[in-house]
Amino acid sequence: YVTQAGGRLAPDRIERFAAMGRERGFEFYVMYGQTEATARMAYLPPRLATTAAGAIGIPIPGGRFRIDDPSAEGVGELVYNGPNVMMGYATEPADLAEGRTVDELHTGDLARRRADGLYEIVGRSSRFVKVFGLRIDLDRVERLIGEDGIAVRAASSDERLLLFVTAERLVDRARERAMAVTGLPAHAMRVHAVAEFPLTSSGKPDTVALVRHAALLETARAEASADRRVTSETIRELYAELLGRPDAEAGHSFVGLGGDSLSYVEVSLRLEELVGTLPRAWPTMSVRELAGLALP
């Protein structure tokens, strides 16, 4: 068997590896966890990898989940209890003598229990998220961008920073400011314009609604891309977006546009979706040459 954890794997890749397992004779386990519970709290049974890709599955043996303060839709903070939960937090050597101070782990993840019994993460309740290995304070991001006169709501999904503004003309300004205050590259974030910021029935910012809206836009975007014929312009637009280089041209290459290790993985994955398996020398190939690899 093969297991995967340490970061969320996109549903299409879960399905891809599950199919590979069926072909090659191994079972593929997708796992969910956090450091405070030795990185394993749930798993998706291999037989469900293609039909329930995206769900975190069920608790590991000996573990239990509950949903705290659920909404009308059953969404609330996911809390885990099990023998693998840490003993507590230590800030100085003397704390190590205290023994166990923690019995359960409040994950900071918003989740729901589906009708089929599987658990599914839908967002974050904690305002601290990790994107590209960087710990991001979403409230700080909102505050610093707001100092530039841009009202913004920040969230996170699929290890990507999500920003929402109330006018299309603010999208580029918000993205540039977010890059400056977080150190994240442009392709690690999505900025969307909405008519207004949604609120819950109690009048609080409705982060779940914003994340759901972003997911619908991402799905529509992926479907539109799948229907397009791959041309030099398709790949040029990809480079412009992921490398932050609107000046990219058909004769430019990944290396020539200043592509780095942070962008290498995402660019290569997105290119493979467009043109298929990439040759080893793809970083030095021009946009035009890469487009020529795509099947008609």
WOGINOR-V296194 format. One record per pair of residues at least 12 apart in sequence whose C-alpha atoms are under 10 Angstrom apart, sorted by the first residue. I is the first residue (numbers start at 1). GAP is how many residues later the second one is. Records with the same first field share a line. If there is no record, write none. Layout:
BEGIN
I->GAP + GAP
END
This chain:
BEGIN
1->20 + 24 + 25 + 26 + 27 + 28 + 45
2->15 + 16 + 19 + 24 + 25 + 26 + 27 + 28 + 44
3->24 + 25 + 26 + 27 + 28 + 40 + 43
4->24 + 25 + 26 + 27 + 28 + 39
5->24 + 25 + 26 + 27 + 28 + 29 + 34 + 35 + 38
6->24 + 25 + 26 + 27 + 28 + 29 + 33 + 34
7->24 + 25 + 26 + 27 + 123 + 151 + 152
8->22 + 23 + 24 + 46 + 48 + 149 + 150 + 151
9->21 + 22 + 44 + 45 + 149 + 150
10->43 + 44 + 148
11->38 + 39 + 40 + 41 + 42 + 43 + 44
12->38 + 41 + 42
13->37 + 40 + 41
14->14 + 15 + 16 + 32 + 35 + 36 + 38 + 39 + 40
15->13 + 33 + 34 + 35 + 36 + 37 + 38 + 39
16->33 + 34
17->12 + 13 + 32 + 33
18->12 + 28 + 29 + 30 + 31 + 32 + 35
19->30 + 31
21->25
22->24
26->20
27->18 + 19 + 20 + 22
28->16 + 17 + 18 + 19 + 20 + 21
29->14 + 15 + 16 + 17 + 18 + 19 + 20
30->12 + 13 + 14 + 15 + 16 + 19 + 23 + 24 + 25 + 26 + 27
31->12 + 13 + 14 + 24 + 25 + 26 + 27 + 28 + 29
32->12 + 23 + 24 + 25 + 26 + 27 + 28 + 89
33->23 + 26 + 27 + 47 + 74
34->51 + 71 + 73
35->50 + 51
36->48 + 49 + 50 + 51 + 52 + 53 + 68 + 69 + 70 + 71
37->43 + 44 + 45 + 46 + 47 + 48 + 49 + 50 + 67 + 68 + 70
38->46 + 47 + 48
39->45 + 46
40->19 + 20 + 23 + 44 + 45
41->15 + 16 + 17 + 18 + 19 + 20 + 21 + 22 + 23 + 24 + 39 + 40 + 41 + 43 + 44
42->13 + 14 + 15 + 16 + 17 + 18 + 19 + 21 + 22 + 23 + 38 + 76 + 77
43->12 + 13 + 14 + 15 + 16 + 17 + 18 + 75 + 76
44->12 + 13 + 14 + 15 + 16 + 74 + 75
45->12 + 13
52->64 + 66 + 68
53->67
54->65 + 66 + 67 + 68
55->56 + 57 + 58 + 59 + 63 + 64 + 65 + 66 + 67
56->55 + 62 + 63 + 64 + 65
57->56 + 57 + 59 + 60 + 61 + 62 + 63 + 64
58->55 + 59 + 60 + 61 + 62
59->21 + 22 + 23 + 59 + 60
60->22
61->21 + 22
62->19 + 20 + 21 + 22
63->17 + 18 + 19 + 20 + 21 + 22
64->15 + 16 + 17 + 18 + 19 + 40
65->13 + 14 + 15 + 16 + 17 + 39 + 40 + 48 + 54
66->12 + 13 + 14 + 15 + 40 + 45 + 46 + 47 + 53
67->12 + 13 + 39 + 42 + 43 + 44 + 45 + 46 + 52
68->38 + 42 + 43 + 44
70->40 + 41 + 42
71->41 + 129 + 130
73->39 + 40
74->36 + 37 + 38 + 39 + 40
75->34 + 35 + 36 + 37 + 38 + 45 + 46 + 47 + 48 + 133
76->32 + 33 + 34 + 35 + 36 + 37 + 45 + 46 + 47 + 48 + 49
77->29 + 30 + 31 + 32 + 33 + 34 + 35 + 44 + 45 + 46 + 47 + 48 + 49
78->27 + 28 + 29 + 30 + 31 + 32 + 33 + 34 + 35 + 41 + 42 + 43 + 46 + 47
79->25 + 26 + 27 + 28 + 29 + 30 + 31 + 32
80->23 + 24 + 25 + 26 + 27
81->21 + 22 + 23 + 24 + 25
82->21 + 22 + 23
83->20 + 21
84->19 + 20
85->15 + 17 + 18 + 19 + 20
86->14 + 15 + 16 + 17 + 18 + 19
87->12 + 13 + 14 + 15 + 16 + 17
88->12 + 13 + 14 + 15 + 16 + 17
89->12 + 13
106->20
107->17 + 18 + 19
108->15 + 16 + 17 + 18 + 19 + 20 + 21
109->12 + 13 + 14 + 15 + 16 + 17 + 20
110->12 + 13 + 14 + 15 + 16 + 97 + 98
111->12 + 13 + 14
121->36
122->35 + 36 + 85 + 86 + 87 + 89 + 90
123->32 + 33 + 34 + 35 + 84 + 85 + 86 + 87 + 88 + 89
124->31 + 32 + 33 + 83 + 84 + 87
125->30 + 82 + 83
126->12 + 29
127->12 + 13 + 27 + 28 + 29
128->12 + 27 + 28
129->26 + 27 + 28 + 30 + 31 + 32
130->26 + 27 + 29 + 30 + 31
131->25 + 26 + 27 + 28 + 29 + 30 + 51 + 53 + 57 + 58
132->27 + 28 + 29 + 51 + 52 + 53 + 56 + 130
133->26 + 51
134->48 + 49 + 50
135->47
136->20 + 25 + 45 + 46 + 47 + 48
137->17 + 18 + 45
138->15 + 16 + 17 + 18 + 23 + 24 + 25 + 44
139->14 + 15 + 16
140->14 + 41 + 42
141->12 + 13 + 14 + 22 + 36 + 37 + 40 + 41
142->12 + 13 + 21 + 22 + 32 + 36
144->33 + 34 + 36 + 37
145->28 + 29 + 30 + 31 + 32 + 33 + 35 + 36
146->28 + 31
148->25 + 26 + 29
149->21 + 25
150->15 + 16 + 17 + 20 + 21 + 23 + 24 + 27
151->13 + 14 + 15 + 16 + 19 + 23 + 46
152->12 + 13 + 14 + 18 + 19 + 22 + 39 + 40 + 41 + 45
153->12 + 13 + 38 + 39 + 44 + 45 + 52 + 53 + 54 + 57
154->24 + 37 + 53 + 56 + 57
155->34 + 35 + 52 + 53 + 55 + 56 + 59
156->33 + 34 + 51 + 54 + 55 + 58
157->32 + 33 + 54 + 55 + 57 + 58
158->30 + 57
159->29 + 30
160->24 + 27 + 28 + 29 + 30
161->17 + 21 + 23 + 25 + 26 + 27 + 28 + 29 + 30
162->13 + 26 + 27 + 28 + 29 + 30 + 48 + 49 + 52
163->12 + 15 + 26 + 27 + 28 + 29 + 30 + 47 + 48 + 51
164->26 + 27 + 28 + 29 + 30 + 31 + 32 + 33 + 46 + 47 + 50
165->26 + 27 + 28 + 29 + 30 + 31 + 32
166->26 + 27 + 28 + 29 + 30 + 31
167->25 + 26 + 27 + 28 + 29
168->23 + 24 + 25 + 26 + 27
169->24
170->21 + 22 + 23
171->19 + 20 + 21 + 22
172->19 + 20
173->18
174->17 + 18
175->14 + 15 + 16 + 17
176->68
178->13
184->78
185->56 + 57 + 58 + 59 + 77 + 78
186->54 + 55 + 56 + 57 + 58 + 59 + 77
187->51 + 52 + 53 + 54 + 55 + 56 + 57 + 75 + 76 + 79 + 80
188->54 + 74 + 75 + 78
189->53
190->24 + 28
191->23
192->18 + 21 + 22 + 25
194->16 + 19
197->12 + 13
198->12
225->48 + 49
226->47 + 48
228->46
229->45 + 62 + 65 + 66 + 67
230->44 + 45 + 60 + 61 + 62 + 63 + 64 + 65 + 66
231->19 + 43 + 44 + 56 + 57 + 59 + 60 + 61 + 62 + 63 + 65
232->17 + 18 + 19 + 54 + 55 + 56 + 57 + 58 + 59 + 60
233->15 + 16 + 17 + 54 + 55 + 58
234->40 + 53 + 57
235->13 + 14 + 15 + 32 + 35 + 36 + 39 + 40 + 51 + 52 + 53 + 55 + 56
236->12 + 13 + 14 + 15 + 16 + 17 + 50 + 51 + 52 + 54 + 55
237->12 + 13 + 50
238->29 + 32 + 33 + 49
239->13 + 14 + 15 + 18 + 20 + 24 + 28 + 32 + 48
240->17
241->26
242->17 + 21 + 22 + 24 + 25 + 28
243->14 + 15 + 16 + 17 + 19 + 20 + 21 + 24
244->13 + 14 + 15
245->12 + 13 + 14
248->39
249->37 + 38 + 39
250->36 + 37 + 38 + 39 + 40 + 41
251->34 + 35 + 36 + 37 + 38
252->32 + 33 + 34 + 35 + 36 + 37
253->29 + 30 + 31 + 32 + 33 + 34 + 35 + 36 + 37
254->13 + 14 + 28 + 29 + 30 + 31 + 32 + 33
255->27 + 28 + 29 + 30 + 31
256->27 + 28 + 29 + 30
257->26 + 27
259->24
264->19
267->16
268->14 + 15
271->19 + 20 + 23
272->22
273->21
274->16 + 17 + 19 + 20 + 21
275->15 + 16 + 17 + 18 + 19 + 20 + 21
276->17 + 18 + 19
277->16 + 17
278->12 + 15
279->14
END
